[in-house]
Amino acid sequence: MPTFKTRVASDKAVNSTQGIKESSLESSKKLAPGKQPLKTLYLRIPISFWEDIQTIANLTGLSMNAVCMDLLRPAIKSKLKVLKEE
């Protein structure tokens, strides 16, 4: 039979994971108009490429995320266009 301490600890663990799930669902529902839900993407890139992105971010004052999106968006759009034409 579980002791009081283990029951309390397990209740806290369950409640904390439920809170995380609920808060993430609530935050995804409360997007500002015109905003899209986000996904995290991790890339394995050469160090020189990362340094170039960091330099652009430092020179422009944009975040590294914004720099990557600015660089990737046109390439993704053109690649999709080419693939759809095939």
PEJO-V363643 format. One line per field, one symbol per residue. ss: DSSP state (h for helix, s for strand, l for the rest). phi: phi as a letter, one per 40 degrees, with the letter a starting at -180 (. if undefined). psi: psi as a letter, one per 20 degrees, with the letter a starting at -180 (. if undefined). Layout:
ss = ???
phi = ???
psi = ???
This chain:
ss = lllhhhhhhhhhhhhhhhhhhhhhhhhhhlllllllllllllllllhhhhhhhhhhhhhhlllhhhhhhhhhhhhhhhhhhhhhhl
phi = .cccccccccccccccccccccccccccccccdgcbcbbcbbbbbcdcccccccccccccgcccccccccccdccccccccccccc
psi = pqrgghggghgggghhhhhggghhgghhhlqqpiqqqqqpppqoqqhhgghgggggghhhjqrhggggghhhghhgghgggghhh.
